[in-house]
């Protein structure tokens, strides 16, 4: 008998297909669970508790806080699906928070959301889902996935303002073949409309805006909490080595930053480089921020290497534009040669590769910016 593929690309009846849905307590993951339930799948919702709440965190607009766990539980009860809570505070501390702090102390600008997806969410949750004999792991990320011949490729979401593919570049091929993203083909307002139709308690819940363990976006306070010795005064220099002023700690600065330098100059000054070894901040004009070559580390490739032998598009920050570039994989130190001007490229950020085809912008992989 020729069995038709279901909506997630598997040759199984939805009633005989078990899916795990990562439920953060927000509207997106809740709707993802609702869609799966409405389509007849056997749904297991899993919520991760990643840290112990503080008063500051409970008041901020973040994912995975205490209130979110309660919201996820209420959604699961409303949808009449099984719901589990996994306590991953120690995993999250070692895999995400400690890495975030160390990266900042090196003068980098880290992206903890990528680390979280790479470690706790897609690594550990992947294993848990497999142990539950689930056929797929579903998330509420805004990325498109297309499965052909049992191989899944990732694309930018149709809602470019919500697209989260940049944060998922480090997903492995094995994980990607198991993951599904039902929201990638819809706009945010459509997601909220579905939540209202399903009468979910989170239909009007505001989106999370902060990194979950960073109350009100105050990065330096988090680093000061874990590494109080990190606030060391140092010199602010120009590109010729002239001392222009004194800073209160390199963790207060990121590449491309203009405000907060507190050095008077006839033209605006920007942070050009952060030298952690010498505890120095190097400043210059905006034109000094332009870079043409980026060195990468820890590449994750999600395509045939032939696709990287021609001109591609790259994104070097989550809010950045797509820039034309060539990728050089032949050296011991992989590099990206930009074919357009780009400003403020910072070590610790990701450089994600894309190509455009009839299905949209395909994610080819990426790497961490080294220098």
ROKE-353411 format. One record per residue (C-alpha): residue in three letters; residue number from 0; x, y negated, z negated; chain. Coordinates in pm, 1 decimal, m for minus. Layout:
N
- ALA_NUM_X_Y_Z_A
...
This chain:
371
- UNK_0_0.0_0.0_0.0_A
- UNK_1_132.1_m343.9_97.2_A
- UNK_2_118.4_m555.1_m221.1_A
- UNK_3_102.5_m929.7_m163.5_A
- UNK_4_338.4_m1156.2_m352.0_A
- UNK_5_192.9_m1345.1_m644.4_A
- UNK_6_235.1_m1720.6_m701.1_A
- UNK_7_585.8_m1678.6_m848.9_A
- UNK_8_710.3_m1471.2_m556.2_A
- UNK_9_688.7_m1123.4_m711.9_A
- UNK_10_509.3_m825.8_m557.6_A
- UNK_11_291.1_m762.5_m862.1_A
- UNK_12_m63.2_m838.3_m963.3_A
- UNK_13_m62.1_m1133.8_m1208.6_A
- UNK_14_m248.0_m918.4_m1463.9_A
- UNK_15_47.5_m679.4_m1461.2_A
- UNK_16_309.0_m956.2_m1469.8_A
- UNK_17_447.4_m1081.1_m1800.8_A
- UNK_18_603.3_m1426.8_m1813.4_A
- UNK_19_776.2_m1609.9_m2095.0_A
- UNK_20_708.5_m1984.6_m2101.3_A
- UNK_21_953.0_m2212.1_m2283.3_A
- UNK_22_717.1_m2440.5_m2477.1_A
- UNK_23_873.2_m2755.3_m2622.7_A
- UNK_24_544.4_m2901.8_m2743.5_A
- UNK_25_530.2_m3162.8_m2467.5_A
- UNK_26_273.3_m3198.6_m2192.4_A
- UNK_27_493.6_m3053.2_m1916.7_A
- UNK_28_574.1_m2716.8_m2073.4_A
- UNK_29_220.8_m2692.6_m2209.6_A
- UNK_30_75.8_m2736.0_m1860.5_A
- UNK_31_322.1_m2479.3_m1724.1_A
- UNK_32_184.1_m2231.9_m1978.5_A
- UNK_33_m172.6_m2332.9_m1890.8_A
- UNK_34_m114.6_m2281.1_m1518.9_A
- UNK_35_27.4_m1933.8_m1577.7_A
- UNK_36_m265.2_m1841.8_m1801.7_A
- UNK_37_m521.2_m1976.3_m1550.9_A
- UNK_38_m360.6_m1769.9_m1275.3_A
- UNK_39_m406.2_m1452.5_m1476.6_A
- UNK_40_m53.0_m1379.9_m1596.2_A
- UNK_41_28.6_m1221.1_m1930.9_A
- UNK_42_187.0_m1521.9_m2102.7_A
- UNK_43_419.7_m1531.7_m2403.3_A
- UNK_44_504.5_m1881.4_m2526.1_A
- UNK_45_836.7_m1935.5_m2703.7_A
- UNK_46_933.4_m2251.3_m2891.5_A
- UNK_47_1288.4_m2314.3_m3010.8_A
- UNK_48_1364.6_m2487.9_m3337.8_A
- UNK_49_1702.0_m2640.7_m3266.6_A
- UNK_50_1779.1_m2855.0_m3569.1_A
- UNK_51_1650.8_m2947.1_m3913.3_A
- UNK_52_1437.7_m3258.9_m3897.9_A
- UNK_53_1532.3_m3588.6_m4059.2_A
- UNK_54_1313.0_m3890.3_m4124.6_A
- UNK_55_1472.3_m4069.9_m3826.6_A
- UNK_56_1414.5_m3779.7_m3590.3_A
- UNK_57_1054.1_m3730.3_m3696.0_A
- UNK_58_979.3_m4093.0_m3603.1_A
- UNK_59_1155.6_m4090.7_m3265.6_A
- UNK_60_1019.1_m3983.4_m2927.3_A
- UNK_61_1208.8_m3659.5_m2876.6_A
- UNK_62_1154.6_m3298.7_m2778.6_A
- UNK_63_1189.8_m3003.5_m3014.4_A
- UNK_64_1118.7_m3196.9_m3335.9_A
- UNK_65_893.1_m3059.0_m3612.2_A
- UNK_66_572.9_m3212.4_m3475.2_A
- UNK_67_647.2_m3062.3_m3134.6_A
- UNK_68_657.0_m2711.3_m3278.1_A
- UNK_69_311.5_m2767.7_m3426.6_A
- UNK_70_184.7_m2906.4_m3094.9_A
- UNK_71_319.1_m2603.1_m2908.3_A
- UNK_72_145.3_m2373.3_m3155.2_A
- UNK_73_m185.6_m2556.5_m3106.7_A
- UNK_74_m154.2_m2532.1_m2728.0_A
- UNK_75_m82.7_m2159.2_m2752.6_A
- UNK_76_m388.5_m2112.5_m2973.7_A
- UNK_77_m602.2_m2311.2_m2727.8_A
- UNK_78_m480.9_m2102.7_m2433.9_A
- UNK_79_m513.2_m1781.3_m2636.6_A
- UNK_80_m158.2_m1669.9_m2563.0_A
- UNK_81_103.3_m1508.2_m2783.4_A
- UNK_82_345.1_m1759.1_m2937.8_A
- UNK_83_685.6_m1711.4_m3099.4_A
- UNK_84_922.4_m1955.2_m3272.7_A
- UNK_85_1296.1_m1885.6_m3255.1_A
- UNK_86_1527.5_m2050.5_m3506.7_A
- UNK_87_1843.5_m2154.3_m3322.7_A
- UNK_88_1978.8_m2435.6_m3539.8_A
- UNK_89_2327.7_m2286.2_m3576.8_A
- UNK_90_2353.5_m2200.8_m3205.1_A
- UNK_91_2246.5_m2551.8_m3113.2_A
- UNK_92_2491.8_m2710.8_m3358.4_A
- UNK_93_2790.8_m2517.3_m3224.0_A
- UNK_94_2692.7_m2509.8_m2856.4_A
- UNK_95_2555.4_m2861.8_m2809.3_A
- UNK_96_2609.1_m3107.7_m3096.7_A
- UNK_97_2973.7_m3017.0_m3166.5_A
- UNK_98_3051.4_m3026.0_m2794.0_A
- UNK_99_2881.7_m3368.8_m2763.9_A
- UNK_100_3087.0_m3515.2_m3048.9_A
- UNK_101_3420.2_m3375.2_m2923.9_A
- UNK_102_3351.2_m3499.9_m2571.2_A
- UNK_103_3289.9_m3855.8_m2693.0_A
- UNK_104_3609.0_m3847.2_m2900.3_A
- UNK_105_3800.3_m3759.3_m2581.5_A
- UNK_106_3670.9_m4076.9_m2418.9_A
- UNK_107_3413.6_m3890.4_m2207.3_A
- UNK_108_3042.2_m3955.3_m2156.4_A
- UNK_109_2878.0_m3617.4_m2222.2_A
- UNK_110_2535.7_m3490.9_m2113.9_A
- UNK_111_2403.1_m3276.5_m2400.9_A
- UNK_112_2083.8_m3187.2_m2211.3_A
- UNK_113_2291.3_m2997.3_m1954.1_A
- UNK_114_2477.6_m2820.7_m2234.4_A
- UNK_115_2149.1_m2729.7_m2400.5_A
- UNK_116_2006.9_m2585.8_m2078.7_A
- UNK_117_2330.0_m2401.2_m2007.0_A
- UNK_118_2368.7_m2248.2_m2351.8_A
- UNK_119_2067.5_m2220.9_m2579.9_A
- UNK_120_1775.9_m2252.4_m2337.5_A
- UNK_121_1876.3_m2062.3_m2026.3_A
- UNK_122_2135.8_m1831.6_m2176.4_A
- UNK_123_1979.9_m1721.8_m2504.2_A
- UNK_124_1618.2_m1760.3_m2394.2_A
- UNK_125_1701.5_m1564.6_m2078.1_A
- UNK_126_1825.7_m1273.9_m2292.6_A
- UNK_127_1521.1_m1288.9_m2520.0_A
- UNK_128_1285.9_m1287.0_m2219.9_A
- UNK_129_1465.7_m985.8_m2073.6_A
- UNK_130_1438.4_m804.7_m2408.4_A
- UNK_131_1062.6_m870.7_m2402.5_A
- UNK_132_1051.3_m705.4_m2057.1_A
- UNK_133_919.2_m1026.3_m1904.5_A
- UNK_134_920.8_m1052.3_m1526.0_A
- UNK_135_1012.9_m1422.0_m1524.6_A
- UNK_136_1102.7_m1717.1_m1745.3_A
- UNK_137_887.6_m2025.0_m1680.5_A
- UNK_138_979.3_m2382.0_m1776.5_A
- UNK_139_816.8_m2721.8_m1735.7_A
- UNK_140_1117.2_m2881.0_m1562.3_A
- UNK_141_1049.0_m3094.1_m1257.8_A
- UNK_142_1245.9_m2898.1_m1000.6_A
- UNK_143_1124.8_m2695.9_m705.1_A
- UNK_144_1220.8_m2332.0_m663.2_A
- UNK_145_1170.1_m2130.1_m346.3_A
- UNK_146_1208.5_m1752.0_m354.5_A
- UNK_147_1283.9_m1559.4_m36.3_A
- UNK_148_1403.8_m1197.8_m20.3_A
- UNK_149_1437.4_m1186.7_m399.5_A
- UNK_150_1674.4_m1486.0_m403.4_A
- UNK_151_1566.4_m1817.2_m551.8_A
- UNK_152_1705.0_m2156.1_m452.0_A
- UNK_153_1653.5_m2478.0_m644.6_A
- UNK_154_1539.2_m2806.4_m489.0_A
- UNK_155_1470.9_m3156.6_m611.9_A
- UNK_156_1113.8_m3207.6_m730.8_A
- UNK_157_876.0_m3391.9_m500.0_A
- UNK_158_838.5_m3653.4_m775.7_A
- UNK_159_1186.3_m3807.6_m747.2_A
- UNK_160_1126.7_m4022.9_m1055.4_A
- UNK_161_1083.6_m3704.9_m1259.8_A
- UNK_162_1333.7_m3478.5_m1083.5_A
- UNK_163_1551.2_m3285.2_m1330.5_A
- UNK_164_1767.5_m3084.6_m1091.3_A
- UNK_165_2076.6_m3281.5_m1197.5_A
- UNK_166_2041.5_m3137.7_m1548.2_A
- UNK_167_2009.4_m2780.6_m1419.9_A
- UNK_168_2310.6_m2763.6_m1186.6_A
- UNK_169_2488.4_m2519.1_m1419.7_A
- UNK_170_2212.7_m2258.5_m1397.9_A
- UNK_171_2367.0_m1931.2_m1280.7_A
- UNK_172_2248.5_m1744.8_m972.7_A
- UNK_173_2128.0_m1458.4_m1194.7_A
- UNK_174_1927.4_m1698.1_m1414.2_A
- UNK_175_1787.5_m1884.6_m1115.0_A
- UNK_176_1651.8_m1564.4_m963.0_A
- UNK_177_1462.8_m1508.3_m1288.8_A
- UNK_178_1344.6_m1866.0_m1351.2_A
- UNK_179_1033.1_m2032.0_m1210.6_A
- UNK_180_932.0_m2400.4_m1218.2_A
- UNK_181_559.7_m2447.1_m1145.4_A
- UNK_182_563.7_m2828.2_m1182.8_A
- UNK_183_820.6_m2901.0_m911.4_A
- UNK_184_554.3_m2953.3_m646.3_A
- UNK_185_336.4_m3200.2_m835.5_A
- UNK_186_343.1_m3556.5_m962.7_A
- UNK_187_342.4_m3644.6_m1331.2_A
- UNK_188_m11.4_m3784.3_m1321.1_A
- UNK_189_m129.5_m3452.5_m1173.6_A
- UNK_190_31.5_m3272.1_m1467.0_A
- UNK_191_m156.9_m3490.3_m1714.8_A
- UNK_192_m482.4_m3436.5_m1521.2_A
- UNK_193_m438.2_m3059.1_m1557.0_A
- UNK_194_m371.0_m3099.5_m1930.0_A
- UNK_195_m695.6_m3294.3_m1965.6_A
- UNK_196_m893.8_m3035.0_m1768.1_A
- UNK_197_m755.5_m2764.6_m1994.6_A
- UNK_198_m844.2_m2984.4_m2293.9_A
- UNK_199_m494.2_m2958.3_m2437.6_A
- UNK_200_m410.2_m3163.3_m2746.2_A
- UNK_201_m93.2_m3296.2_m2577.7_A
- UNK_202_m264.6_m3439.5_m2267.0_A
- UNK_203_m186.0_m3800.3_m2366.1_A
- UNK_204_129.5_m3730.8_m2564.3_A
- UNK_205_414.7_m3971.2_m2470.2_A
- UNK_206_714.9_m3823.8_m2292.4_A
- UNK_207_1028.0_m3758.8_m2497.6_A
- UNK_208_1273.9_m4040.9_m2437.5_A
- UNK_209_1571.9_m3970.9_m2658.7_A
- UNK_210_1822.4_m3690.2_m2685.5_A
- UNK_211_1668.9_m3469.9_m2951.9_A
- UNK_212_1943.6_m3506.5_m3214.4_A
- UNK_213_2014.0_m3876.3_m3139.6_A
- UNK_214_1755.8_m4093.2_m3321.2_A
- UNK_215_1658.7_m4398.3_m3115.1_A
- UNK_216_1945.1_m4343.4_m2871.8_A
- UNK_217_2212.2_m4441.7_m3126.8_A
- UNK_218_2500.4_m4217.4_m3015.3_A
- UNK_219_2765.3_m4372.7_m3236.5_A
- UNK_220_2565.3_m4305.4_m3556.0_A
- UNK_221_2558.7_m3932.7_m3473.8_A
- UNK_222_2933.6_m3923.5_m3415.6_A
- UNK_223_2994.2_m4121.1_m3733.9_A
- UNK_224_2781.9_m3868.1_m3924.7_A
- UNK_225_2984.2_m3568.9_m3805.2_A
- UNK_226_3322.6_m3738.6_m3764.8_A
- UNK_227_3340.2_m4045.5_m3992.0_A
- UNK_228_3712.4_m4072.7_m3918.3_A
- UNK_229_3640.7_m4155.0_m3553.2_A
- UNK_230_3595.9_m4530.2_m3606.0_A
- UNK_231_3950.8_m4648.6_m3544.0_A
- UNK_232_4040.5_m4995.6_m3423.2_A
- UNK_233_4245.9_m5019.7_m3106.0_A
- UNK_234_4344.9_m5252.3_m2827.4_A
- UNK_235_4138.7_m5374.7_m2534.0_A
- UNK_236_4371.4_m5424.7_m2237.1_A
- UNK_237_4346.1_m5540.9_m1879.1_A
- UNK_238_4474.8_m5335.6_m1585.9_A
- UNK_239_4820.1_m5493.8_m1620.8_A
- UNK_240_4853.8_m5383.8_m1981.7_A
- UNK_241_4789.7_m5724.7_m2138.0_A
- UNK_242_4609.0_m5708.8_m2474.6_A
- UNK_243_4283.2_m5905.5_m2455.4_A
- UNK_244_4118.8_m5806.4_m2781.4_A
- UNK_245_4048.8_m5534.8_m3038.1_A
- UNK_246_3772.0_m5272.0_m3041.0_A
- UNK_247_3614.5_m5095.3_m3339.9_A
- UNK_248_3632.0_m4743.8_m3191.1_A
- UNK_249_3632.9_m4590.7_m2841.8_A
- UNK_250_3304.7_m4410.8_m2913.2_A
- UNK_251_3129.7_m4746.5_m2873.1_A
- UNK_252_3219.3_m4759.5_m2502.9_A
- UNK_253_3140.3_m4582.1_m2175.8_A
- UNK_254_3283.6_m4627.8_m1826.2_A
- UNK_255_3108.3_m4912.5_m1644.4_A
- UNK_256_2986.4_m5078.2_m1963.9_A
- UNK_257_2967.2_m5458.2_m1953.7_A
- UNK_258_2796.8_m5560.4_m2276.7_A
- UNK_259_2964.9_m5534.8_m2615.3_A
- UNK_260_3323.7_m5579.0_m2494.8_A
- UNK_261_3341.7_m5913.9_m2679.1_A
- UNK_262_3627.7_m6054.5_m2474.1_A
- UNK_263_3588.3_m6396.4_m2312.9_A
- UNK_264_3684.7_m6412.8_m1946.8_A
- UNK_265_3602.1_m6632.3_m1646.5_A
- UNK_266_3443.4_m6335.0_m1466.5_A
- UNK_267_3244.7_m6045.0_m1619.8_A
- UNK_268_3455.4_m5760.1_m1755.6_A
- UNK_269_3365.9_m5391.2_m1733.0_A
- UNK_270_3509.9_m5083.1_m1901.2_A
- UNK_271_3731.4_m4922.5_m1634.6_A
- UNK_272_3902.0_m4653.7_m1841.2_A
- UNK_273_3893.9_m4506.1_m2190.8_A
- UNK_274_4233.2_m4377.0_m2306.8_A
- UNK_275_4158.7_m4157.4_m2606.3_A
- UNK_276_4523.3_m4061.5_m2666.2_A
- UNK_277_4628.8_m4424.2_m2705.8_A
- UNK_278_4292.3_m4532.4_m2851.6_A
- UNK_279_4268.2_m4802.7_m2584.0_A
- UNK_280_3991.3_m4953.5_m2374.0_A
- UNK_281_4096.2_m5073.6_m2026.3_A
- UNK_282_3878.4_m5344.8_m1870.1_A
- UNK_283_3858.7_m5510.6_m1529.2_A
- UNK_284_3621.6_m5654.2_m1270.4_A
- UNK_285_3331.8_m5468.1_m1111.8_A
- UNK_286_3528.1_m5396.8_m794.3_A
- UNK_287_3779.2_m5202.5_m1007.2_A
- UNK_288_3501.9_m4953.2_m1087.8_A
- UNK_289_3482.2_m4831.6_m727.4_A
- UNK_290_3620.9_m4480.7_m688.8_A
- UNK_291_3661.0_m4263.5_m379.7_A
- UNK_292_3795.3_m3936.4_m521.1_A
- UNK_293_3662.9_m3734.6_m814.7_A
- UNK_294_3843.3_m3440.5_m973.8_A
- UNK_295_3617.2_m3164.6_m1107.6_A
- UNK_296_3637.4_m2870.9_m1347.5_A
- UNK_297_3418.6_m2566.3_m1417.4_A
- UNK_298_3239.4_m2552.6_m1082.6_A
- UNK_299_2910.7_m2366.3_m1052.3_A
- UNK_300_2830.4_m2279.4_m690.2_A
- UNK_301_2474.5_m2181.3_m592.4_A
- UNK_302_2524.9_m2144.1_m217.3_A
- UNK_303_2750.7_m1986.2_43.3_A
- UNK_304_3078.3_m2177.7_44.2_A
- UNK_305_3026.5_m2249.2_416.0_A
- UNK_306_2753.9_m2494.4_313.3_A
- UNK_307_3017.7_m2695.1_127.1_A
- UNK_308_3252.2_m2714.4_425.4_A
- UNK_309_3044.7_m2989.8_583.3_A
- UNK_310_2923.7_m3328.8_466.9_A
- UNK_311_2695.0_m3303.1_161.7_A
- UNK_312_2520.1_m3537.8_m78.3_A
- UNK_313_2633.3_m3575.1_m438.3_A
- UNK_314_2492.6_m3734.2_m750.4_A
- UNK_315_2737.0_m3846.0_m1018.9_A
- UNK_316_2495.7_m3956.9_m1291.8_A
- UNK_317_2137.6_m3862.6_m1379.4_A
- UNK_318_2001.5_m4202.6_m1275.7_A
- UNK_319_2230.9_m4239.2_m976.2_A
- UNK_320_2158.7_m4227.4_m605.1_A
- UNK_321_2261.3_m3955.1_m361.4_A
- UNK_322_2595.0_m4038.9_m201.6_A
- UNK_323_2750.9_m3885.6_111.3_A
- UNK_324_3067.1_m3687.3_36.6_A
- UNK_325_3302.7_m3408.2_137.1_A
- UNK_326_3392.4_m3128.1_m105.4_A
- UNK_327_3745.9_m2988.8_m120.4_A
- UNK_328_3752.7_m2643.0_m279.5_A
- UNK_329_4099.3_m2544.8_m154.2_A
- UNK_330_4307.0_m2704.2_m427.7_A
- UNK_331_4369.8_m2575.2_m778.0_A
- UNK_332_4184.4_m2888.6_m882.9_A
- UNK_333_3856.9_m2912.3_m681.7_A
- UNK_334_3775.6_m3263.0_m566.2_A
- UNK_335_3497.5_m3470.3_m413.9_A
- UNK_336_3579.1_m3736.0_m156.8_A
- UNK_337_3307.3_m4001.7_m153.0_A
- UNK_338_3212.0_m4152.2_182.2_A
- UNK_339_3025.4_m4443.3_19.6_A
- UNK_340_3113.9_m4680.4_m263.8_A
- UNK_341_3011.0_m4568.3_m610.5_A
- UNK_342_3067.0_m4746.5_m939.5_A
- UNK_343_3135.5_m4637.9_m1295.1_A
- UNK_344_3220.8_m4270.6_m1250.2_A
- UNK_345_3282.5_m4125.9_m1594.2_A
- UNK_346_3460.5_m3808.6_m1712.0_A
- UNK_347_3220.0_m3580.1_m1895.8_A
- UNK_348_2934.1_m3648.2_m1655.4_A
- UNK_349_2829.3_m3401.1_m1387.0_A
- UNK_350_2873.9_m3423.7_m1011.2_A
- UNK_351_2591.6_m3229.3_m847.8_A
- UNK_352_2590.9_m3122.0_m480.8_A
- UNK_353_2286.0_m3131.2_m250.3_A
- UNK_354_2200.3_m3069.9_114.0_A
- UNK_355_1881.2_m3161.6_295.3_A
- UNK_356_1672.4_m2911.7_492.4_A
- UNK_357_1306.6_m2859.1_585.1_A
- UNK_358_1220.3_m2768.4_223.6_A
- UNK_359_1374.8_m3081.4_73.2_A
- UNK_360_1700.1_m3144.3_m112.4_A
- UNK_361_1860.8_m2812.2_m202.9_A
- UNK_362_2090.5_m2787.8_m504.5_A
- UNK_363_2422.2_m2637.4_m394.5_A
- UNK_364_2585.6_m2643.4_m737.5_A
- UNK_365_2820.3_m2887.8_m902.6_A
- UNK_366_3090.1_m2939.4_m1160.4_A
- UNK_367_3199.8_m3152.4_m1455.1_A
- UNK_368_3386.8_m3471.6_m1377.9_A
- UNK_369_3744.5_m3439.7_m1502.5_A
- UNK_370_3895.8_m3766.2_m1377.8_A
